[in-house]
């Protein structure tokens, strides 16, 4: 009976964690979920977790605008920037490291006169998968350490027991 109750509780917790973020009121509302949006763009596509906006501006101008808009996106007391910039080959990826309702802003590097901005909202699937990967990594490290300790203890027993017999 106890096992059944624990199994049901685990299933309920897992199901609640995999529900869309909007079910909790987390990151809900209309797109772009509190992220800064440069005026003058045309919404190309809207999904439940992302919005695509196209601008008739070059990449450099949009990047400068977003850097200016996100310069105060920080913890003033700890002097920590919440916006982390990653310069990838095809886009500038701006990730929120704080508690904003949006997860990332991607500015495409098309090289032409039009630039597309993709704003993605936070969701519990991403958060849960990150935690699961970290848990698996720690578990793997602990398993490797356990195997190495077993090998070490086997060798130590063998070495010291052989020394006692010869003495």
C-alpha positions as a printed Julia matrix, in Angstrom:
167×3 Matrix{Float64}:
  0.0     0.0     0.0
  2.82    2.36    0.92
  4.53    1.74   -2.43
  1.34    2.55   -4.34
  0.91    5.84   -2.47
  4.53    6.82   -3.19
  4.18    5.87   -6.86
  1.0     7.95   -7.22
  2.65   10.9    -5.48
  5.66   10.67   -7.8
  3.4    10.56  -10.87
  1.43   13.61   -9.68
  4.62   15.6    -9.04
  6.1    14.64  -12.42
  2.86   15.45  -14.26
  2.63   18.85  -12.54
  6.24   19.61  -13.44
  5.66   18.81  -17.11
  2.56   20.98  -17.5
  3.05   24.11  -19.6
  4.25   27.11  -17.63
  1.06   29.02  -18.4
 -0.89   26.48  -16.3
  0.78   27.89  -13.2
  0.38   31.51  -14.17
  4.15   31.54  -14.61
  5.25   33.44  -17.71
  1.63   33.88  -18.66
  0.1    36.79  -20.44
  0.57   38.05  -23.93
  3.8    37.73  -25.83
  6.61   38.79  -25.44
  6.22   38.12  -21.69
  7.85   41.3   -20.41
 10.84   41.26  -22.73
 11.86   44.53  -24.37
 10.63   44.88  -27.95
 12.08   47.43  -30.36
  9.28   49.45  -31.98
  8.77   49.32  -35.75
  8.82   45.56  -36.2
  6.33   43.27  -37.88
  5.19   40.12  -36.06
  5.91   37.24  -38.42
  4.92   34.28  -36.28
  3.52   33.69  -32.8
  3.69   30.39  -30.94
  2.76   29.44  -27.39
  6.41   29.67  -26.32
  7.94   32.09  -28.85
  7.31   35.16  -30.96
  9.17   36.13  -34.15
  9.45   39.81  -35.08
 11.0    41.05  -38.32
 12.66   44.46  -38.65
 13.81   46.4   -41.71
 16.96   47.33  -39.83
 20.48   45.88  -39.89
 21.69   43.49  -37.2
 24.08   46.03  -35.62
 21.31   48.57  -35.0
 19.07   45.98  -33.31
 21.91   44.67  -31.18
 22.76   48.21  -30.02
 19.09   48.84  -29.16
 18.79   45.6   -27.14
 22.05   46.26  -25.28
 20.73   49.68  -24.33
 17.31   48.29  -23.35
 18.86   45.54  -21.2
 21.59   47.58  -19.52
 19.46   47.93  -16.36
 18.41   44.26  -16.39
 20.58   43.51  -13.39
 20.71   43.08   -9.64
 21.71   46.52   -8.41
 22.77   45.4    -4.93
 24.96   42.49   -6.04
 26.11   44.2    -9.28
 25.23   41.15  -11.39
 23.99   41.36  -14.99
 21.03   39.08  -15.66
 21.4    39.28  -19.46
 24.15   36.99  -20.78
 25.24   37.57  -24.38
 26.42   34.63  -26.49
 27.76   35.49  -29.93
 26.97   32.49  -32.12
 27.62   32.09  -35.82
 23.99   32.54  -36.9
 22.63   34.76  -34.11
 23.32   36.81  -31.01
 21.73   34.86  -28.18
 20.72   36.93  -25.15
 19.73   34.71  -22.22
 18.0    35.84  -19.05
 19.79   34.55  -15.95
 17.36   36.28  -13.59
 13.7    35.79  -12.83
 12.15   37.42  -15.89
  9.24   35.72  -17.64
 11.19   35.54  -20.9
 14.01   33.04  -21.38
 15.97   34.33  -24.36
 16.12   36.83  -27.19
 17.77   35.73  -30.43
 18.84   38.33  -33.01
 19.56   36.64  -36.34
 22.68   37.49  -38.33
 21.28   37.46  -41.85
 23.65   40.14  -43.15
 20.84   41.76  -45.12
 18.59   44.76  -44.52
 16.03   42.69  -42.57
 16.68   41.1   -39.21
 14.5    38.64  -37.28
 14.23   38.67  -33.49
 12.95   35.59  -31.65
 11.76   36.0   -28.06
 11.25   32.77  -26.11
  9.42   32.55  -22.82
 10.49   30.59  -19.77
  8.85   27.23  -19.27
  9.06   24.45  -16.74
 10.06   21.86  -19.36
 13.34   23.7   -19.94
 13.9    24.19  -16.21
 13.14   20.54  -15.41
 15.37   19.22  -18.19
 18.26   21.38  -16.98
 17.84   20.05  -13.45
 17.59   16.49  -14.75
 20.83   16.86  -16.74
 22.62   18.25  -13.67
 21.29   15.41  -11.5
 22.43   12.82  -14.05
 25.87   14.44  -14.24
 26.34   14.42  -10.48
 25.08   10.82  -10.32
 27.55    9.78  -13.03
 30.46   11.44  -11.21
 29.49    9.72   -7.97
 29.29    6.34   -9.74
 32.76    6.83  -11.22
 34.13    7.78   -7.79
 32.46    4.73   -6.24
 34.04    2.41   -8.82
 37.47    4.01   -8.31
 37.16    3.68   -4.53
 36.21    0.0    -4.9
 39.23   -0.63   -7.1
 41.42    1.24   -4.62
 40.12   -0.71   -1.63
 40.58   -4.02   -3.5
 44.2    -3.15   -4.29
 44.87   -1.94   -0.74
 43.43   -5.14    0.8
 45.48   -7.25   -1.56
 48.69   -5.28   -0.95
 48.44   -5.13    2.84
 47.23   -8.7     3.29
 50.2    -9.93    1.21
 52.6    -7.91    3.41
 51.19   -9.42    6.62
 51.69  -12.98    5.37
 55.37  -12.37    4.47
 56.16  -10.69    7.81
